Amino acid sequence: MPQMIFVNLPVSDVAKSTAFYEAIGCTKDARFSNEQASAMQLSDTIVFMILNRDFFQTFTPKPIADAHAVTEALICISRDSRDAVDAIVEAAASAGGRADIREKQDMGFMYGRSFEDPDGHIFEPMFMDMEAAMAAFPEGPAHEPA
């Protein structure tokens, strides 16, 4: 079995969030979904578990962050191209999210944008041209290019 990541996110409306995540390219896995939660598969190894806030609270003794007021995480997801970055941000905006919550990043070899889902969770889709990145940083990103 490949190593997977399941990102658990508290949401105010599971049905609304399920529709949002479908609009940005996720597929709902009905086997692990009900009125309290939706398993939204982005890839073979990445699943967003959309949990209503009360259900989410049963998994943690800590208060749940209001992602509209504070940043709890930045979720970076790779895309296959610059166009794919633009497409997912535009899909997020059309589905009730907020696009470009900070400035676009264009470093030549890397291109990224950002969006929030309806509950304020921040996503950073990015595309990296690995060949150009290796040329820019032949000794790794900790070193300045020559």
DSSP file (Angstrom, degrees, kcal/mol; ACC not computed):
  #  RESIDUE AA STRUCTURE BP1 BP2  ACC     N-H-->O    O-->H-N    N-H-->O    O-->H-N    TCO  KAPPA ALPHA  PHI   PSI    X-CA   Y-CA   Z-CA
    1    1 A M              0   0    0      0, 0.0     3,-0.1     0, 0.0     2,-0.0   0.000 360.0 360.0 360.0 131.6    0.0    0.0    0.0
    2    2 A P        -     0   0    0      0, 0.0     2,-0.2     0, 0.0     0, 0.0  -0.368 360.0 -95.8 -70.2 153.7    1.4    3.4   -0.9
    3    3 A Q        -     0   0    0     -2,-0.0     2,-0.3     1,-0.0     0, 0.0  -0.529  51.9-168.3 -67.8 134.4    1.9    6.0    1.9
    4    4 A M        -     0   0    0     -2,-0.2     2,-0.4    -3,-0.1    42,-0.2  -0.784  18.3-140.6-122.8 164.3   -1.2    8.2    1.9
    5    5 A I  E     -a   46   0A   0     40,-2.8    42,-2.4    -2,-0.3     2,-0.5  -0.998   8.6-167.1-126.5 133.6   -2.2   11.5    3.5
    6    6 A F  E     -a   47   0A   0     -2,-0.4     2,-0.7    40,-0.2    42,-0.2  -0.971   9.1-159.5-117.6 112.6   -5.6   12.2    4.9
    7    7 A V  E     -a   48   0A   0     40,-2.6    42,-2.5    -2,-0.5     2,-0.5  -0.845   7.7-152.6 -97.8 112.2   -6.2   15.9    5.7
    8    8 A N  E     -a   49   0A   0     -2,-0.7    42,-0.2    40,-0.2    40,-0.1  -0.744  16.5-176.3 -87.8 124.3   -9.0   16.3    8.2
    9    9 A L  E     -a   50   0A   0     40,-3.1    42,-2.7    -2,-0.5     2,-0.3  -0.979  21.9-134.4-126.5 127.3  -10.8   19.6    7.8
   10   10 A P  E     -a   51   0A   0      0, 0.0     2,-0.3     0, 0.0    42,-0.2  -0.624  31.3-179.4 -77.4 135.6  -13.6   21.0   10.0
   11   11 A V  E     -a   52   0A   0     40,-2.6    42,-1.6    -2,-0.3     3,-0.2  -0.931  34.3-138.9-134.4 157.7  -16.4   22.5    8.0
   12   12 A S  S    S+     0   0    0     -2,-0.3     2,-0.4     1,-0.3    -1,-0.1   0.744  97.1  27.6 -86.7 -24.7  -19.7   24.2    8.7
   13   13 A D     >  -     0   0    0      1,-0.1     4,-2.6    38,-0.1    -1,-0.3  -0.877  62.2-167.3-143.0 104.4  -21.8   22.5    6.0
   14   14 A V  H  > S+     0   0    0     -2,-0.4     4,-2.7    21,-0.3     5,-0.2   0.898  90.8  49.7 -61.4 -43.4  -20.7   19.1    4.7
   15   15 A A  H  > S+     0   0    0      2,-0.2     4,-2.1     1,-0.2    -1,-0.2   0.930 113.2  46.0 -63.4 -45.1  -22.9   19.1    1.6
   16   16 A K  H  > S+     0   0    0      1,-0.2     4,-2.0     2,-0.2    -2,-0.2   0.914 115.3  46.9 -62.9 -43.6  -21.7   22.6    0.6
   17   17 A S  H  X S+     0   0    0     -4,-2.6     4,-2.8     2,-0.2     5,-0.2   0.873 108.5  55.2 -67.9 -36.8  -18.1   21.6    1.2
   18   18 A T  H  X S+     0   0    0     -4,-2.7     4,-2.1    -5,-0.2    -1,-0.2   0.933 109.1  47.7 -60.5 -45.4  -18.5   18.3   -0.7
   19   19 A A  H  X S+     0   0    0     -4,-2.1     4,-2.0     2,-0.2    -2,-0.2   0.896 111.6  51.4 -62.4 -40.4  -19.8   20.3   -3.7
   20   20 A F  H  X S+     0   0    0     -4,-2.0     4,-1.2     2,-0.2    -2,-0.2   0.948 110.8  46.6 -60.9 -49.7  -16.9   22.7   -3.5
   21   21 A Y  H  <>S+     0   0    0     -4,-2.8     5,-2.7     1,-0.2    -1,-0.2   0.831 110.9  52.6 -67.9 -31.2  -14.3   19.9   -3.3
   22   22 A E  H ><5S+     0   0    0     -4,-2.1     3,-1.5    -5,-0.2    -1,-0.2   0.898 105.9  55.7 -65.2 -38.9  -15.9   18.1   -6.3
   23   23 A A  H 3<5S+     0   0    0     -4,-2.0    -2,-0.2     1,-0.3    -1,-0.2   0.778 105.8  50.7 -66.0 -26.5  -15.7   21.4   -8.2
   24   24 A I  T 3<5S-     0   0    0     -4,-1.2    -1,-0.3    -5,-0.1    -2,-0.2   0.337 132.9 -86.4 -95.5   9.1  -11.9   21.6   -7.7
   25   25 A G  T < 5S+     0   0    0     -3,-1.5    -3,-0.2     1,-0.3     2,-0.2   0.509  82.1 133.3 109.3   5.1  -11.4   18.0   -8.9
   26   26 A C      < -     0   0    0     -5,-2.7     2,-0.4    -6,-0.1    -1,-0.3  -0.523  44.8-139.5 -84.5 156.8  -12.0   15.7   -5.9
   27   27 A T  E     -B   41   0A   0     14,-2.2    14,-3.2    -2,-0.2     2,-0.4  -0.968  17.9-124.1-116.1 131.2  -14.1   12.6   -6.1
   28   28 A K  E     -B   40   0A   0     -2,-0.4     2,-0.9    12,-0.2    12,-0.2  -0.581  13.9-147.8 -75.0 129.2  -16.4   11.7   -3.2
   29   29 A D  E >   -B   39   0A   0     10,-3.1     3,-1.8    -2,-0.4    10,-0.5  -0.846   8.7-165.0 -97.1  99.7  -15.7    8.2   -1.8
   30   30 A A  G >  S+     0   0    0     -2,-0.9     3,-1.4     1,-0.3    -1,-0.2   0.732  80.6  70.8 -60.5 -24.3  -19.2    7.1   -0.6
   31   31 A R  G 3  S+     0   0    0      1,-0.3    -1,-0.3    -3,-0.1    -3,-0.0   0.805 109.7  32.3 -62.9 -28.2  -17.8    4.3    1.4
   32   32 A F  G <  S+     0   0    0     -3,-1.8     2,-0.3     7,-0.1    -1,-0.3  -0.069 107.0  90.1-119.9  31.4  -16.3    6.8    3.9
   33   33 A S    <   +     0   0    0     -3,-1.4     5,-0.2     5,-0.2     2,-0.2  -0.959  36.8 140.5-131.9 146.9  -19.0    9.5    3.7
   34   34 A N        -     0   0    0      3,-3.3     3,-0.4    -2,-0.3    -2,-0.0  -0.806  69.5 -60.7-157.4-161.1  -22.2   10.3    5.5
   35   35 A E  S    S+     0   0    0     -2,-0.2   -21,-0.3     1,-0.2   -20,-0.2   0.768 133.9  44.0 -66.6 -24.9  -24.1   13.3    6.8
   36   36 A Q  S    S+     0   0    0      1,-0.2    16,-2.8   -22,-0.1     2,-0.3   0.653 122.7  17.0 -93.3 -18.2  -21.2   14.1    9.2
   37   37 A A  E     - C   0  51A   0     -3,-0.4    -3,-3.3    14,-0.2     2,-0.4  -0.998  51.7-157.1-156.2 151.4  -18.3   13.6    6.8
   38   38 A S  E     - C   0  50A   0     12,-2.0    12,-3.1    -2,-0.3     2,-0.8  -0.998  16.2-144.1-131.7 132.2  -17.2   13.3    3.2
   39   39 A A  E     -BC  29  49A   0    -10,-0.5   -10,-3.1    -2,-0.4     2,-0.7  -0.863  21.9-167.9 -91.9 112.4  -14.0   11.6    2.0
   40   40 A M  E     -BC  28  48A   0      8,-3.1     8,-3.2    -2,-0.8     2,-0.5  -0.892   6.8-152.5-111.7 108.2  -12.9   13.7   -0.9
   41   41 A Q  E     +BC  27  47A   0    -14,-3.2   -14,-2.2    -2,-0.7     6,-0.2  -0.687  21.3 173.3 -88.9 120.9  -10.2   12.0   -2.9
   42   42 A L  S    S-     0   0    0      4,-2.4     2,-0.3    -2,-0.5    -1,-0.2   0.795  71.9 -16.2 -90.1 -35.5   -7.8   14.3   -4.8
   43   43 A S  S    S-     0   0    0      3,-1.6     3,-0.3   -16,-0.1    -1,-0.2  -0.865  84.7 -77.1-153.0-176.3   -5.4   11.6   -6.0
   44   44 A D  S    S+     0   0    0     -2,-0.3     3,-0.1     1,-0.2    -3,-0.0   0.733 131.8  29.2 -62.9 -20.4   -4.5    8.0   -5.2
   45   45 A T  S    S+     0   0    0      1,-0.1   -40,-2.8   -41,-0.1     2,-0.5   0.430 109.1  71.4-122.7  -0.4   -2.6    9.1   -2.2
   46   46 A I  E     +a    5   0A   0     -3,-0.3    -4,-2.4   -42,-0.2    -3,-1.6  -0.974  50.2 171.1-126.5 123.6   -4.4   12.3   -1.0
   47   47 A V  E     -aC   6  41A   0    -42,-2.4   -40,-2.6    -2,-0.5     2,-0.6  -0.997  21.8-149.1-130.9 130.8   -7.8   12.5    0.7
   48   48 A F  E     -aC   7  40A   0     -8,-3.2    -8,-3.1    -2,-0.4     2,-0.8  -0.891  12.0-152.4 -96.3 120.0   -9.5   15.4    2.3
   49   49 A M  E     -aC   8  39A   0    -42,-2.5   -40,-3.1    -2,-0.6     2,-0.8  -0.840   8.6-158.5 -93.2 108.5  -11.8   14.3    5.1
   50   50 A I  E     +aC   9  38A   0    -12,-3.1   -12,-2.0    -2,-0.8     2,-0.4  -0.799  17.7 179.9 -91.9 110.9  -14.5   17.0    5.3
   51   51 A L  E     -aC  10  37A   0    -42,-2.7   -40,-2.6    -2,-0.8   -14,-0.2  -0.927  31.4-115.5-118.9 133.4  -15.9   16.7    8.8
   52   52 A N  E  >  -a   11   0A   0    -16,-2.8     4,-3.0    -2,-0.4     3,-0.3  -0.355  38.7-108.7 -62.7 152.7  -18.7   18.8   10.3
   53   53 A R  H  > S+     0   0    0    -42,-1.6     4,-2.2     1,-0.2    -1,-0.1   0.845 116.9  50.7 -56.5 -41.1  -17.4   20.9   13.2
   54   54 A D  H  > S+     0   0    0      2,-0.2     4,-0.7     1,-0.2    -1,-0.2   0.917 114.1  44.4 -64.3 -42.1  -19.1   18.9   15.9
   55   55 A F  H >4 S+     0   0    0     -3,-0.3     3,-1.1     1,-0.2     4,-0.3   0.916 111.5  53.3 -67.3 -43.4  -17.9   15.6   14.6
   56   56 A F  H >< S+     0   0    0     -4,-3.0     3,-2.2     1,-0.3     4,-0.3   0.895 100.7  62.3 -56.5 -41.0  -14.4   17.0   14.1
   57   57 A Q  H >< S+     0   0    0     -4,-2.2     3,-1.1     1,-0.3    -1,-0.3   0.762  90.7  67.0 -60.3 -25.4  -14.4   18.1   17.7
   58   58 A T  T << S+     0   0    0     -3,-1.1    -1,-0.3    -4,-0.7    -2,-0.2   0.633  98.0  54.9 -70.3 -11.6  -14.7   14.4   18.8
   59   59 A F  T <  S+     0   0    0     -3,-2.2    -1,-0.2    -4,-0.3    -2,-0.2   0.508 110.2  42.7 -98.0  -6.8  -11.1   13.8   17.5
   60   60 A T    <   -     0   0    0     -3,-1.1    -1,-0.1    -4,-0.3     4,-0.1  -0.999  56.2-151.8-144.1 141.6   -9.3   16.5   19.4
   61   61 A P  S    S+     0   0    0      0, 0.0    -1,-0.1     0, 0.0    -4,-0.1   0.596  79.5  86.7 -82.3 -10.2   -9.3   17.9   23.0
   62   62 A K  S    S-     0   0    0      1,-0.1    -2,-0.1     3,-0.0     3,-0.0  -0.489  91.2 -95.0 -88.1 157.5   -8.2   21.3   21.6
   63   63 A P        -     0   0    0      0, 0.0     2,-0.4     0, 0.0    -1,-0.1  -0.361  43.7-110.7 -64.0 151.4  -10.6   24.1   20.4
   64   64 A I        -     0   0    0     -4,-0.1     2,-0.1     1,-0.1    -7,-0.0  -0.731  32.2-119.8 -87.1 131.4  -11.1   24.1   16.6
   65   65 A A        -     0   0    0     -2,-0.4     2,-1.0     1,-0.1     7,-0.1  -0.396  12.7-129.0 -68.0 143.6   -9.5   27.1   14.8
   66   66 A D    >>  -     0   0    0      1,-0.1     4,-2.2    -2,-0.1     3,-2.2  -0.853  19.8-159.6 -89.6 102.7  -11.8   29.4   12.9
   67   67 A A  T 34 S+     0   0    0     -2,-1.0    -1,-0.1    52,-0.3    53,-0.1   0.615  87.4  63.7 -66.5 -11.5   -9.8   29.4    9.6
   68   68 A H  T 34 S+     0   0    0     51,-0.2    -1,-0.3     1,-0.1    52,-0.1   0.737 114.8  31.9 -77.2 -22.5  -11.5   32.7    8.6
   69   69 A A  T <4 S+     0   0    0     -3,-2.2     2,-0.3     1,-0.2    -2,-0.2   0.755 127.7  22.7-104.6 -31.6   -9.7   34.3   11.5
   70   70 A V  S  < S-     0   0    0     -4,-2.2     2,-0.6    50,-0.0    -1,-0.2  -0.924  74.9-115.1-135.2 158.0   -6.4   32.4   11.9
   71   71 A T        +     0   0    0     -2,-0.3     3,-0.1     1,-0.2    50,-0.1  -0.857  30.2 172.0 -95.1 121.5   -4.2   30.3    9.7
   72   72 A E        -     0   0    0     -2,-0.6     2,-0.3     1,-0.4    -1,-0.2   0.708  67.4 -15.8 -98.5 -24.5   -4.1   26.7   10.9
   73   73 A A        -     0   0    0     -6,-0.1    49,-0.6     2,-0.0     2,-0.5  -0.966  52.2-130.2-168.6 158.6   -2.2   25.3    7.9
   74   74 A L  E     -d  122   0B   0     -2,-0.3     2,-0.9    -3,-0.1    49,-0.2  -0.987  24.6-155.5-118.1 118.0   -1.2   26.0    4.3
   75   75 A I  E     -d  123   0B   0     47,-2.5    49,-2.8    -2,-0.5     2,-0.5  -0.824   8.5-165.8-102.1 104.3   -2.0   23.1    2.1
   76   76 A C  E     -d  124   0B   0     -2,-0.9     2,-0.4    47,-0.2    38,-0.0  -0.766   6.2-175.2 -92.3 128.4    0.2   23.1   -1.0
   77   77 A I  E     -d  125   0B   0     47,-1.0    49,-2.2    -2,-0.5     2,-0.1  -0.987  20.4-128.5-125.9 132.5   -0.9   20.8   -3.8
   78   78 A S  E     -d  126   0B   0     -2,-0.4     2,-0.3    47,-0.2    49,-0.2  -0.466  21.1-164.1 -79.2 150.0    1.1   20.3   -7.0
   79   79 A R        -     0   0    0     47,-2.5    49,-0.4    -2,-0.1     6,-0.1  -0.861  27.7-119.8-126.8 162.4   -0.4   20.7  -10.4
   80   80 A D  S    S+     0   0    0     -2,-0.3     2,-0.3    47,-0.1    47,-0.1   0.604  87.7   0.1 -81.0 -13.2    0.9   19.5  -13.8
   81   81 A S  S  > S-     0   0    0      1,-0.1     4,-1.6    45,-0.1     5,-0.1  -0.976  74.0 -98.8-163.3 168.8    1.1   22.9  -15.4
   82   82 A R  H  > S+     0   0    0     -2,-0.3     4,-2.6     1,-0.2     5,-0.2   0.901 123.2  55.1 -62.2 -41.4    0.7   26.7  -14.9
   83   83 A D  H  > S+     0   0    0      1,-0.2     4,-2.6     2,-0.2    -1,-0.2   0.879 105.1  52.5 -60.7 -37.0   -2.7   26.3  -16.7
   84   84 A A  H  > S+     0   0    0      2,-0.2     4,-2.1     1,-0.2    -1,-0.2   0.856 107.8  51.7 -68.7 -34.0   -3.7   23.7  -14.2
   85   85 A V  H  X S+     0   0    0     -4,-1.6     4,-1.9     2,-0.2    -2,-0.2   0.958 112.6  45.2 -62.2 -51.1   -2.8   26.0  -11.3
   86   86 A D  H  X S+     0   0    0     -4,-2.6     4,-2.5     1,-0.2    -2,-0.2   0.898 111.5  53.9 -59.5 -41.1   -5.0   28.7  -12.8
   87   87 A A  H  X S+     0   0    0     -4,-2.6     4,-2.5     1,-0.2    -1,-0.2   0.907 108.4  46.7 -64.0 -43.5   -7.8   26.3  -13.5
   88   88 A I  H  X S+     0   0    0     -4,-2.1     4,-2.2     2,-0.2    -1,-0.2   0.872 113.0  50.0 -70.1 -34.1   -8.1   25.0   -9.9
   89   89 A V  H  X S+     0   0    0     -4,-1.9     4,-2.3     2,-0.2    -2,-0.2   0.925 112.8  46.4 -67.1 -43.4   -8.0   28.6   -8.5
   90   90 A E  H  X S+     0   0    0     -4,-2.5     4,-2.4     2,-0.2    -2,-0.2   0.897 112.1  50.9 -65.7 -39.4  -10.7   29.7  -10.9
   91   91 A A  H  X S+     0   0    0     -4,-2.5     4,-1.4    -5,-0.2    -1,-0.2   0.905 109.4  51.4 -63.0 -40.6  -12.8   26.6  -10.1
   92   92 A A  H  <>S+     0   0    0     -4,-2.2     5,-2.9     1,-0.2     3,-0.3   0.925 110.9  47.3 -61.9 -44.8  -12.4   27.3   -6.4
   93   93 A A  H ><5S+     0   0    0     -4,-2.3     3,-1.2     1,-0.2    -2,-0.2   0.902 112.1  49.8 -63.5 -41.5  -13.6   30.9   -6.9
   94   94 A S  H 3<5S+     0   0    0     -4,-2.4    -1,-0.2     1,-0.2    -2,-0.2   0.750 108.6  54.5 -68.6 -23.6  -16.6   29.8   -9.0
   95   95 A A  T 3<5S-     0   0    0     -4,-1.4    -1,-0.2    -3,-0.3    -2,-0.2   0.253 132.3 -82.0 -97.9  12.5  -17.6   27.2   -6.4
   96   96 A G  T < 5S+     0   0    0     -3,-1.2    -3,-0.2     1,-0.3    -2,-0.1   0.506  93.1 116.8 104.5   4.9  -17.8   29.6   -3.5
   97   97 A G      < -     0   0    0     -5,-2.9     2,-0.5    -6,-0.2    -1,-0.3  -0.250  66.2-108.0 -90.3-173.8  -14.1   29.9   -2.4
   98   98 A R  E     -E  116   0B   0     18,-1.8    18,-2.3    19,-0.1     3,-0.3  -0.980  30.2-144.3-122.0 122.4  -11.9   33.0   -2.5
   99   99 A A  E     +E  115   0B   0     -2,-0.5    16,-0.2    16,-0.2    -9,-0.0  -0.535  68.8   5.7 -88.0 150.2   -9.1   33.2   -5.1
  100  100 A D        +     0   0    0     14,-2.8    -1,-0.2    -2,-0.2    15,-0.2   0.911  58.7 175.5  51.2  60.9   -5.7   34.7   -4.7
  101  101 A I  S    S+     0   0    0     -3,-0.3     2,-0.3     2,-0.1    -1,-0.1   0.626  76.0  19.8 -73.0 -10.8   -5.7   35.5   -1.0
  102  102 A R  S    S-     0   0    0     12,-0.1    12,-0.3     1,-0.0     3,-0.1  -0.906 109.4 -66.9-142.2 173.2   -2.1   36.6   -1.5
  103  103 A E        -     0   0    0     -2,-0.3    -2,-0.1     1,-0.1    -3,-0.0  -0.239  55.7-101.6 -63.2 148.7   -0.1   37.6   -4.5
  104  104 A K        -     0   0    0     -4,-0.1     2,-0.5     9,-0.1     9,-0.2  -0.334  32.9-135.3 -61.1 150.3    0.7   35.1   -7.2
  105  105 A Q  E     +F  112   0B   0      7,-3.1     7,-2.8    -3,-0.1     2,-0.4  -0.963  27.5 171.3-112.2 125.7    4.2   33.7   -7.1
  106  106 A D  E     +F  111   0B   0     -2,-0.5     5,-0.2     5,-0.2     3,-0.0  -0.862  11.5 159.5-135.8 101.9    6.2   33.4  -10.3
  107  107 A M        -     0   0    0      3,-3.2     2,-1.8    -2,-0.4     4,-0.1   0.172  58.6-114.2-103.6  14.8    9.8   32.5  -10.0
  108  108 A G  S    S+     0   0    0      2,-0.4    25,-0.1     1,-0.2    21,-0.1  -0.496 114.3  45.1  85.0 -68.5   10.2   31.2  -13.5
  109  109 A F  S    S+     0   0    0     -2,-1.8    20,-3.2    23,-0.1     2,-0.4   0.657 120.5  42.7 -80.5 -16.1   10.8   27.6  -12.6
  110  110 A M  E     - G   0 128B   0     18,-0.2    -3,-3.2    22,-0.1    -2,-0.4  -0.997  63.4-175.9-135.8 137.2    7.9   27.7  -10.0
  111  111 A Y  E     +FG 106 127B   0     16,-2.7    16,-2.9    -2,-0.4     2,-0.3  -0.998  12.7 167.6-132.9 129.9    4.4   29.2  -10.3
  112  112 A G  E     +FG 105 126B   0     -7,-2.8    -7,-3.1    -2,-0.4     2,-0.2  -0.993  13.4 176.5-145.9 152.5    1.9   29.3   -7.5
  113  113 A R        -     0   0    0     12,-2.0     2,-0.3    -2,-0.3   -10,-0.1  -0.714  20.1-134.6-134.2-173.7   -1.4   30.9   -6.5
  114  114 A S        +     0   0    0    -12,-0.3   -14,-2.8    -2,-0.2     2,-0.3  -0.974  17.5 176.2-146.0 159.1   -3.7   30.5   -3.5
  115  115 A F  E     -EH  99 123B   0      8,-2.2     8,-3.2    -2,-0.3     2,-0.4  -0.980  20.9-133.5-156.2 160.4   -7.3   30.1   -2.6
  116  116 A E  E     -EH  98 122B   0    -18,-2.3   -18,-1.8    -2,-0.3     6,-0.2  -0.905  19.8-132.2-111.4 144.9   -9.6   29.5    0.4
  117  117 A D    >   -     0   0    0      4,-1.9     3,-2.2    -2,-0.4   -19,-0.1  -0.324  46.5 -85.6 -79.3 177.3  -12.4   27.0    0.6
  118  118 A P  T 3  S+     0   0    0      0, 0.0    -1,-0.1     0, 0.0  -101,-0.0   0.718 131.5  51.8 -60.7 -19.2  -15.7   28.2    2.0
  119  119 A D  T 3  S-     0   0    0      2,-0.1   -52,-0.3   -52,-0.0   -51,-0.2   0.344 122.2-103.1 -99.1   6.0  -14.5   27.6    5.5
  120  120 A G    <   +     0   0    0     -3,-2.2     2,-0.2     1,-0.3   -54,-0.0   0.481  66.6 151.5  91.3   3.0  -11.3   29.6    5.1
  121  121 A H        -     0   0    0    -50,-0.1    -4,-1.9     1,-0.1     2,-0.5  -0.518  42.8-129.5 -69.2 133.7   -8.8   26.7    4.7
  122  122 A I  E     -dH  74 116B   0    -49,-0.6   -47,-2.5    -2,-0.2     2,-0.4  -0.740  25.0-173.8 -96.7 128.4   -5.9   27.9    2.6
  123  123 A F  E     -dH  75 115B   0     -8,-3.2    -8,-2.2    -2,-0.5   -47,-0.2  -0.918   9.9-163.7-116.9 144.3   -4.7   26.0   -0.4
  124  124 A E  E     -d   76   0B   0    -49,-2.8   -47,-1.0    -2,-0.4   -10,-0.2  -0.758   8.4-165.9-128.4  84.7   -1.6   26.8   -2.5
  125  125 A P  E     +d   77   0B   0      0, 0.0   -12,-2.0     0, 0.0     2,-0.3  -0.502  18.4 177.7 -69.4 139.8   -1.6   25.0   -5.9
  126  126 A M  E     -dG  78 112B   0    -49,-2.2   -47,-2.5   -14,-0.2     2,-0.4  -0.987  26.1-152.3-145.1 152.2    1.8   25.2   -7.5
  127  127 A F  E     - G   0 111B   0    -16,-2.9   -16,-2.7    -2,-0.3     2,-0.5  -0.989  14.0-168.9-121.7 134.3    3.6   24.0  -10.6
  128  128 A M  E     - G   0 110B   0    -49,-0.4     2,-1.1    -2,-0.4   -18,-0.2  -0.987  19.1-146.8-126.2 126.2    7.3   23.4  -10.6
  129  129 A D     >  -     0   0    0    -20,-3.2     4,-2.5    -2,-0.5     5,-0.2  -0.788  18.6-164.2 -83.7  99.6    9.4   22.8  -13.7
  130  130 A M  H  > S+     0   0    0     -2,-1.1     4,-2.6     1,-0.2     5,-0.2   0.848  83.7  53.7 -61.3 -37.6   11.9   20.5  -12.1
  131  131 A E  H  > S+     0   0    0      1,-0.2     4,-1.7     2,-0.2    -1,-0.2   0.930 112.6  43.7 -63.4 -44.6   14.5   20.8  -14.9
  132  132 A A  H  > S+     0   0    0      2,-0.2     4,-2.1     1,-0.2    -2,-0.2   0.867 112.8  53.2 -67.9 -36.2   14.5   24.6  -14.6
  133  133 A A  H  X S+     0   0    0     -4,-2.5     4,-2.3   -24,-0.2    -2,-0.2   0.912 108.5  49.1 -64.6 -42.5   14.6   24.4  -10.8
  134  134 A M  H  < S+     0   0    0     -4,-2.6    -1,-0.2     1,-0.2    -2,-0.2   0.868 111.4  50.0 -65.1 -35.9   17.6   22.1  -10.9
  135  135 A A  H  < S+     0   0    0     -4,-1.7    -1,-0.2    -5,-0.2    -2,-0.2   0.878 113.0  46.4 -68.7 -37.0   19.3   24.5  -13.3
  136  136 A A  H  < S+     0   0    0     -4,-2.1    -2,-0.2     1,-0.3    -1,-0.2   0.844 127.8  26.4 -72.7 -33.8   18.5   27.5  -11.0
  137  137 A F    ><  +     0   0    0     -4,-2.3     3,-2.0    -5,-0.2    -1,-0.3  -0.593  67.1 165.9-130.1  70.1   19.7   25.7   -7.9
  138  138 A P  T 3  S+     0   0    0      0, 0.0    -1,-0.1     0, 0.0    -3,-0.1   0.750  84.1  40.6 -61.6 -23.0   22.3   23.0   -8.9
  139  139 A E  T 3  S-     0   0    0      1,-0.4     3,-0.2     4,-0.1     5,-0.1   0.226 129.3 -81.2-108.5  14.1   23.4   22.6   -5.3
  140  140 A G    X   -     0   0    0     -3,-2.0     3,-1.8    -6,-0.2    -1,-0.4  -0.142  50.7 -73.5 104.1 159.3   20.0   22.7   -3.8
  141  141 A P  T 3  S+     0   0    0      0, 0.0    -1,-0.1     0, 0.0    -7,-0.0   0.645 120.9  70.8 -66.8 -15.2   17.6   25.6   -2.8
  142  142 A A  T 3  S+     0   0    0     -3,-0.2     2,-0.4    -5,-0.1    -2,-0.1   0.659  93.5  68.9 -74.1 -14.0   19.7   26.6    0.3
  143  143 A H  S <  S-     0   0    0     -3,-1.8    -4,-0.1    -6,-0.1    -3,-0.1  -0.835  86.7-120.7-107.7 142.1   22.4   27.9   -2.1
  144  144 A E        -     0   0    0     -2,-0.4    -5,-0.1     1,-0.1    -2,-0.1  -0.511  39.7 -99.3 -73.0 146.1   22.1   30.9   -4.4
  145  145 A P              0   0    0      0, 0.0    -8,-0.1     0, 0.0    -1,-0.1  -0.351 360.0 360.0 -64.2 150.2   22.5   30.2   -8.1
  146  146 A A              0   0    0    -10,-0.1    -9,-0.1    -3,-0.1   -10,-0.1   0.473 360.0 360.0 -70.4 360.0   26.0   31.0   -9.5
